[in-house]
Amino acid sequence: MKLIDGKATAAQIKAEIAEKVQKIVADGGKRPHLAAVLVGHDGGSETYVKNKVLACEACGFKSSLIRFEDNVSEAELLECVKNLNEDTDVDGFIVQLPLPKHIDEQRVIEAIDPKKDVDGFHPVNVGRMAIGLPAFISATPLGIMTLLQRYNIATSGKKCVVLGRSNIVGKPMAQLMMQKQWGDATVTVCHSHSKTLKEECREADIIVAAIGQPEFVTADMVKDGAVVIDVGTTRVPDPTRKSGFRLCGDVKFDEVAPKCSYITPVPGGVGPMTICSLMQNTLQAAE
């Protein structure tokens, strides 16, 4: 069993990006600029945005953080998006999800200029990605594909099961694994209502678990030698930790790991690669 170290891989990629940025600036080019919009004080979102700011520093990017309280009106948020679309200094920006209930998330996503949509959530980017055209690809699936490539894990012709069908992970992940220039795999998407979920998983060479249920994937669902990618990050109570909780993946790691050829840990697997992919998209936007 080999552990896929997302933290080390992300650090390596950020160093490569920093080198490119240094060259761009030395040649008289503009330093890439990523902006983030944060609404409210959700703990997970706060941490994620803080990590994005640190990643920008590591890559040599300029970064801006725009904060709103959670009672911000939809009109005010859309005005902010419009301003960022028009700001020629900003190469890419993200609006951190989830947003408060009174705001239409989809409307906000669709208001973002697709050329600055480094999260890859705009329908234009989703559509272009689906038919194999150049696009900003949703950060988590892109991070997973990068890990598979960097670890030289063969995907062509393999059977891949994606657990989960979210717009952010499950659907784009399945699209990328299916596409000839990316995964070139045979893909099955399962979700909480799939009748033959366990059987499908047992036949899979690669399992991508993004179902959002802690320790959902157990040893009896995984065949020997499978590659398991765990996207789950659920906070579960843990009185032994200073914070009072720990991050738990969708995979029951201790019992599944011995059966795998490769597996990602939580934390330190897919998470760091998500932020790293956002940096790759920002560099692409700047270029």
C-alpha positions as CSV (number, residue, x, y, z in Angstrom):
1,M,0.0,0.0,0.0
2,K,1.3,3.4,-1.0
3,L,0.1,6.6,0.5
4,I,-0.6,9.4,-2.0
5,D,0.8,12.5,-0.4
6,G,-1.2,15.5,-1.5
7,K,0.6,17.9,0.8
8,A,4.0,17.1,-0.7
9,T,2.7,17.1,-4.3
10,A,0.9,20.5,-3.8
11,A,4.1,22.0,-2.3
12,Q,6.1,20.8,-5.3
13,I,3.5,22.3,-7.8
14,K,3.4,25.6,-5.9
15,A,7.2,25.9,-6.1
16,E,6.9,25.3,-9.9
17,I,4.2,28.0,-10.2
18,A,6.4,30.4,-8.1
19,E,9.2,29.9,-10.5
20,K,7.0,30.7,-13.5
21,V,5.6,33.8,-11.7
22,Q,9.2,35.0,-11.0
23,K,10.0,34.7,-14.7
24,I,6.8,36.5,-15.7
25,V,7.5,39.4,-13.4
26,A,11.2,39.5,-14.3
27,D,10.2,39.8,-18.0
28,G,8.0,42.8,-17.1
29,G,4.7,41.0,-16.9
30,K,2.0,41.4,-14.4
31,R,1.9,39.5,-11.1
32,P,-1.2,37.2,-11.1
33,H,-3.9,38.4,-8.8
34,L,-6.5,36.1,-7.1
35,A,-9.5,37.6,-5.2
36,A,-11.8,35.8,-2.8
37,V,-15.2,36.8,-1.6
38,L,-16.2,35.4,1.8
39,V,-19.7,35.8,3.2
40,G,-20.3,35.2,6.9
41,H,-18.1,33.3,9.4
42,D,-18.5,29.6,8.5
43,G,-15.5,27.8,10.2
44,G,-14.7,25.5,7.2
45,S,-14.9,28.4,4.7
46,E,-12.7,30.6,7.0
47,T,-10.0,27.9,7.1
48,Y,-10.2,27.3,3.4
49,V,-9.9,30.9,2.5
50,K,-7.0,31.4,4.9
51,N,-5.2,28.5,3.2
52,K,-5.9,30.1,-0.2
53,V,-4.2,33.3,0.9
54,L,-1.2,31.4,2.2
55,A,-1.0,29.4,-1.1
56,C,-1.1,32.8,-3.0
57,E,1.9,33.9,-1.0
58,A,3.8,30.6,-1.7
59,C,3.1,31.1,-5.5
60,G,4.1,34.7,-5.6
61,F,0.5,35.9,-6.4
62,K,-1.2,39.0,-5.2
63,S,-4.3,38.2,-3.3
64,S,-7.3,40.1,-2.0
65,L,-10.0,39.1,0.4
66,I,-13.4,40.8,0.3
67,R,-15.6,40.1,3.3
68,F,-19.3,40.5,3.9
69,E,-21.5,39.6,6.9
70,D,-24.1,36.9,6.3
71,N,-26.9,39.4,6.1
72,V,-25.5,40.8,2.9
73,S,-28.2,41.3,0.2
74,E,-28.0,39.3,-3.1
75,A,-27.9,42.7,-5.0
76,E,-24.9,43.8,-3.0
77,L,-23.1,40.5,-3.7
78,L,-23.9,40.7,-7.4
79,E,-22.6,44.3,-7.5
80,C,-19.3,43.0,-6.0
81,V,-19.1,40.3,-8.6
82,K,-19.7,42.9,-11.3
83,N,-16.9,45.1,-10.0
84,L,-14.4,42.1,-9.9
85,N,-15.4,41.2,-13.5
86,E,-14.5,44.7,-14.6
87,D,-11.3,45.1,-12.5
88,T,-8.5,44.6,-15.0
89,D,-6.0,43.9,-12.1
90,V,-7.9,40.8,-10.9
91,D,-7.1,37.8,-13.1
92,G,-9.4,35.4,-11.3
93,F,-11.7,35.3,-8.3
94,I,-13.9,32.9,-6.3
95,V,-17.0,33.4,-4.3
96,Q,-16.6,31.0,-1.4
97,L,-19.6,28.5,-1.1
98,P,-21.9,27.8,0.6
99,L,-23.7,31.1,0.7
100,P,-26.5,32.1,3.1
101,K,-29.9,30.7,2.3
102,H,-31.4,34.0,1.1
103,I,-28.9,34.2,-1.7
104,D,-29.4,32.3,-5.0
105,E,-26.0,30.5,-5.4
106,Q,-26.5,29.7,-9.0
107,R,-27.3,33.3,-9.9
108,V,-24.1,34.4,-8.3
109,I,-22.1,31.7,-10.1
110,E,-23.6,32.7,-13.4
111,A,-22.8,36.4,-12.8
112,I,-19.0,35.6,-12.8
113,D,-17.1,36.2,-16.0
114,P,-16.2,32.7,-17.3
115,K,-12.7,34.0,-18.1
116,K,-12.2,34.8,-14.4
117,D,-14.1,31.8,-13.0
118,V,-11.0,30.0,-11.5
119,D,-13.3,27.7,-9.5
120,G,-14.6,26.3,-12.8
121,F,-18.3,26.4,-11.7
122,H,-19.7,28.7,-14.4
123,P,-22.0,26.7,-16.9
124,V,-19.7,27.9,-19.8
125,N,-16.6,26.3,-18.1
126,V,-18.6,23.2,-17.1
127,G,-19.9,22.8,-20.7
128,R,-16.5,23.3,-22.3
129,M,-14.9,20.8,-19.9
130,A,-17.6,18.3,-20.7
131,I,-16.9,18.3,-24.4
132,G,-13.1,18.4,-24.0
133,L,-12.5,22.1,-24.8
134,P,-10.0,24.2,-22.9
135,A,-11.7,25.5,-19.7
136,F,-11.2,26.2,-16.1
137,I,-11.7,22.8,-14.4
138,S,-13.3,22.5,-11.0
139,A,-10.4,22.5,-8.5
140,T,-11.0,19.2,-6.6
141,P,-11.4,17.0,-9.7
142,L,-8.4,18.7,-11.3
143,G,-6.4,18.1,-8.2
144,I,-7.3,14.4,-8.2
145,M,-6.4,14.0,-11.9
146,T,-3.0,15.7,-11.1
147,L,-2.3,13.3,-8.3
148,L,-3.1,10.3,-10.5
149,Q,-0.8,11.7,-13.2
150,R,2.1,12.6,-10.8
151,Y,1.9,9.1,-9.1
152,N,1.9,7.5,-12.6
153,I,-1.3,5.6,-11.7
154,A,-2.7,4.0,-14.9
155,T,-6.3,5.0,-15.6
156,S,-6.8,4.2,-19.3
157,G,-9.3,1.3,-19.7
158,K,-9.7,0.9,-16.0
159,K,-13.0,0.6,-14.2
160,C,-13.6,3.7,-12.1
161,V,-16.5,4.2,-9.7
162,V,-17.3,7.8,-8.6
163,L,-19.4,7.9,-5.4
164,G,-21.4,11.1,-5.4
165,R,-22.9,13.3,-8.1
166,S,-22.4,16.8,-6.9
167,N,-21.8,19.6,-9.4
168,I,-18.5,20.4,-7.7
169,V,-16.9,17.0,-7.5
170,G,-18.9,13.9,-8.6
171,K,-20.1,15.1,-12.0
172,P,-16.9,16.8,-13.2
173,M,-14.8,13.9,-11.9
174,A,-16.8,11.4,-13.9
175,Q,-16.5,13.6,-17.0
176,L,-12.7,13.8,-16.7
177,M,-12.2,10.1,-16.0
178,M,-14.3,9.3,-19.0
179,Q,-12.5,11.7,-21.4
180,K,-9.8,10.3,-23.7
181,Q,-7.3,13.0,-23.0
182,W,-7.7,12.7,-19.3
183,G,-8.7,9.4,-17.6
184,D,-9.8,7.3,-20.6
185,A,-11.5,5.0,-18.1
186,T,-14.8,3.2,-17.9
187,V,-16.9,5.2,-15.4
188,T,-19.8,4.3,-13.2
189,V,-21.4,7.0,-11.0
190,C,-23.1,5.8,-7.8
191,H,-24.9,7.7,-5.1
192,S,-26.9,7.2,-2.0
193,H,-29.9,5.7,-3.9
194,S,-27.8,3.3,-6.1
195,K,-29.1,-0.3,-5.5
196,T,-25.9,-2.1,-6.5
197,L,-23.4,0.4,-5.0
198,K,-21.4,-2.2,-3.1
199,E,-21.2,-4.6,-6.0
200,E,-20.1,-1.7,-8.3
201,C,-17.4,-0.7,-5.9
202,R,-16.0,-4.3,-5.5
203,E,-15.4,-4.4,-9.3
204,A,-13.6,-1.0,-9.4
205,D,-9.9,-0.5,-10.1
206,I,-10.3,3.1,-8.9
207,I,-12.8,4.5,-6.4
208,V,-13.3,8.2,-5.9
209,A,-15.4,8.7,-2.7
210,A,-17.2,12.0,-2.6
211,I,-20.4,11.1,-1.0
212,G,-20.1,13.2,2.1
213,Q,-20.7,10.5,4.7
214,P,-17.9,9.7,7.2
215,E,-16.3,6.2,6.8
216,F,-18.9,5.2,4.2
217,V,-16.5,3.0,2.2
218,T,-15.6,-0.1,4.2
219,A,-13.1,-3.0,3.4
220,D,-15.9,-5.3,2.1
221,M,-16.5,-2.7,-0.7
222,V,-12.9,-2.6,-2.0
223,K,-11.1,-5.2,-4.1
224,D,-7.4,-6.0,-3.5
225,G,-5.1,-3.7,-5.3
226,A,-7.7,-0.9,-5.9
227,V,-6.8,2.8,-5.9
228,V,-8.9,4.7,-3.4
229,I,-9.2,8.5,-3.5
230,D,-11.0,10.0,-0.5
231,V,-12.6,13.4,-1.1
232,G,-14.6,13.5,2.2
233,T,-13.9,16.1,4.9
234,T,-16.5,15.9,7.6
235,R,-15.8,17.4,11.0
236,V,-16.6,14.7,13.6
237,P,-16.4,15.4,17.4
238,D,-13.1,14.3,19.0
239,P,-12.6,15.2,22.7
240,T,-8.9,14.3,22.5
241,R,-8.2,17.2,20.1
242,K,-7.7,20.8,21.2
243,S,-10.3,21.9,18.6
244,G,-12.8,19.3,19.8
245,F,-13.1,17.7,16.4
246,R,-11.1,16.0,13.7
247,L,-11.5,15.7,9.9
248,C,-12.9,12.4,8.8
249,G,-12.9,11.1,5.2
250,D,-15.6,9.1,3.4
251,V,-13.3,6.0,3.6
252,K,-12.8,3.9,6.7
253,F,-9.0,4.3,6.3
254,D,-7.6,1.8,8.8
255,E,-9.5,-1.2,7.4
256,V,-9.5,-0.1,3.7
257,A,-5.8,1.0,3.4
258,P,-4.3,-2.5,3.7
259,K,-6.2,-3.7,0.6
260,C,-5.2,-0.8,-1.6
261,S,-2.3,-0.3,-4.0
262,Y,-2.7,3.5,-3.5
263,I,-4.9,5.5,-1.1
264,T,-5.2,9.2,-0.1
265,P,-5.2,10.1,3.6
266,V,-7.6,12.7,5.2
267,P,-6.3,15.3,5.9
268,G,-3.3,15.7,3.6
269,G,-4.6,14.0,0.5
270,V,-7.0,15.7,-1.9
271,G,-7.5,18.9,0.2
272,P,-4.1,20.5,-0.4
273,M,-4.5,19.6,-4.1
274,T,-7.8,21.5,-4.4
275,I,-6.1,24.8,-3.3
276,C,-3.1,24.0,-5.5
277,S,-5.5,23.5,-8.6
278,L,-7.0,26.9,-7.9
279,M,-3.5,28.3,-8.1
280,Q,-2.9,26.5,-11.4
281,N,-6.2,28.0,-12.8
282,T,-5.2,31.5,-11.6
283,L,-1.9,31.2,-13.4
284,Q,-3.7,30.1,-16.5
285,A,-6.1,33.0,-16.2
286,A,-3.2,35.5,-15.8
287,E,-1.4,34.0,-18.8
